[in-house]
Amino acid sequence: MLDSKQRAQLKAIASKTESIFQIGKGGITENLVKQLDDVIRVRELIKITVLDNSDCDIKETAREIAEKIGADVVQTIGRKIVLYRENPEKPVISNEL
């Protein structure tokens, strides 16, 4: 679980990064979850865009994905989701927190 200071630091980092995944009308698929899991293992922090044609609720979608990949929801803002999961073997961001 992230405290407010860590969350603020992660938000600052995320504001400078681009979304690397998009969720469309197909919603959350097993393939998407696997890809997110693989990428978050390496990057630790990922940003996802939920497209306008998706009928997903942003907060519910963020919670569901985070639960499936074992990550923390850093923030949901507009149609963007930011997730964080520390890589215990090769930490990238966690050294800065």
QUIHUNOR-V570397 format. One record per backbone hydrogen bond with DSSP energy under -0.5 kcal/mol. CO is the residue of the C=O (numbers start at 0). NH is the residue of the N-H. E is the energy in kcal/mol with one decimal. If there is no record, write none. Layout:
((CO & NH & E) (CO & NH & E))
//
This chain:
((2 & 6 & -2.6) (3 & 7 & -2.2) (4 & 8 & -2.1) (5 & 9 & -2.6) (6 & 10 & -2.3) (7 & 11 & -1.9) (8 & 12 & -1.9) (9 & 13 & -2.7) (10 & 14 & -1.9) (12 & 15 & -1.2) (13 & 16 & -1.6) (20 & 48 & -2.7) (21 & 23 & -0.6) (22 & 50 & -2.7) (23 & 26 & -1.7) (26 & 28 & -0.7) (28 & 32 & -2.2) (29 & 33 & -2.3) (30 & 34 & -2.4) (31 & 35 & -2.8) (32 & 36 & -2.4) (33 & 37 & -2.3) (34 & 38 & -2.4) (35 & 39 & -2.8) (36 & 40 & -1.3) (37 & 41 & -0.8) (38 & 41 & -0.6) (38 & 42 & -2.9) (39 & 43 & -1.6) (42 & 44 & -0.8) (43 & 84 & -2.2) (45 & 82 & -2.5) (46 & 19 & -2.4) (46 & 20 & -1.0) (47 & 80 & -2.7) (48 & 22 & -2.6) (48 & 50 & -0.7) (50 & 53 & -1.6) (56 & 60 & -2.7) (57 & 61 & -2.6) (58 & 62 & -2.2) (59 & 63 & -2.5) (60 & 64 & -2.5) (61 & 65 & -2.5) (62 & 66 & -2.2) (63 & 67 & -2.0) (64 & 68 & -2.1) (65 & 69 & -1.1) (65 & 70 & -2.3) (71 & 73 & -0.7) (71 & 83 & -2.4) (74 & 81 & -2.6) (76 & 79 & -2.2) (78 & 49 & -3.2) (79 & 76 & -1.9) (80 & 47 & -3.0) (81 & 73 & -2.6) (81 & 74 & -1.3) (82 & 45 & -2.3) (83 & 71 & -3.4) (85 & 87 & -0.8) (92 & 95 & -2.3) (92 & 96 & -0.7))
//
